[in-house]
Amino acid sequence: MNIDFPPPSKGTYNNAGSSRRLANYLEHEDMERMEQGIYTEGFFNLTDDNIYKSQVVKDIDGNIGQLLKTDAKFYAVHVSPSEKEIQRMGNTEAERAEAMKRYIREVFIPEYARNFNKGLSAEDIKFFGKIHFSRDRSENKHNMHCHLIVSRKDQTNKKKLSPLTNHKNTKKGVIKGGFDRANLFQQVEKGFDRLFDHNRPLTESFEYYNTMKNGSLTDQLKMQEREPETNEIPFAGEKKNTDIQAGVQIGNDADKIESKFANSQTTNSENNLSNLVENRQENKQSFNLPDLGLSSALGLLMPDVSNQEEEQTPVKRKKKKKPKRGVRR
């Protein structure tokens, strides 16, 4: 499941003004499907289907109490299932569309509300969804996905809610609560598997992807032990994992690598490290880590006595002769 929050822009996703431009864009697929005699899906919210666009714009644009002119008034969210997930949602477009709406209502929006850590429920979130059945520049056979317009304010028009904040669960200060996007991605994935009885392979889970991208080497080795016998490590460039990237950022640096290798002291750990480093060398798209050889990696475990500084004999400096002082007559 790929969840992403398009950043605000000056075009379609400009969220400092009216939501009309975004709502207009979300209807672009309807005309094409109507010309082909294919049914279309209207806007929906937590309880109703086939909501008119005018009602969507009115409700979102009217829920902006105490927001400044330049403040965000709403946020856009993309919810894109993988091909395997779509297949679990039904056999026809109509079945999958109903399943998608059920997933948004019963899993995504409740988790979205809960993730603000403000005691909110799904009923507190003002949102509208629009299902699309095609996706530009996609190689997937099944392309159904869902666009959401979510109000910046809750249903009471009192609480500000931002899924783009860097705060997660703050207790003190001006901002209380926050939003943990990584936790949201993991919880809505688990919710999908429960709702549709989906047996997700470990290597296709957000937990696996996030650990292999951002986890410590100790965590990565533990994750490998949980893998199937193929012991295959996914890399960022592989197409089969593009549906679970979920906006996860790669955050590794050389200082972290040194501490990670220092934690591995048994023979088995050294062997696992050897395999991990060799796998990373074979694929240059792996994790953006420095290209360390095995000798360089294991060299972090012991001092290198061959590079000690040599003692140098101090060089005597010549003293400058002082001019003789004469008696001036």
Secondary structure, 3 states (H helix, E strand, C coil): CEEECCCCCCCCCCCCCCCHHHHHHHCHHHHHHHHCCCCCCCEECCCCCCECHHHHHHHHHCCCCCCCCCCCCEEEEEEECCHHHHHHCCCCHHHHHHHHHHHHHHHHHHHHHHCCCCCCCHHHCCEEEEEECCCCCCCCCCCCEEEEEEECECCCCCCECCCCCCCCCECCCCCCECCCHHHHHHHHHHHHHHHCCCCCCHHHCHHHHHHHHHCCHHHHHHHHHCCCCCCCCCCCCCHHHHHHCCCCCCCCCHHHHHHHHHCCCCHHHHHHHHHHHHHHHHCCCCCCCCCCCHHHHHHCCCCCHHHCCCCCCCCCCCCCCCCCCCCCC
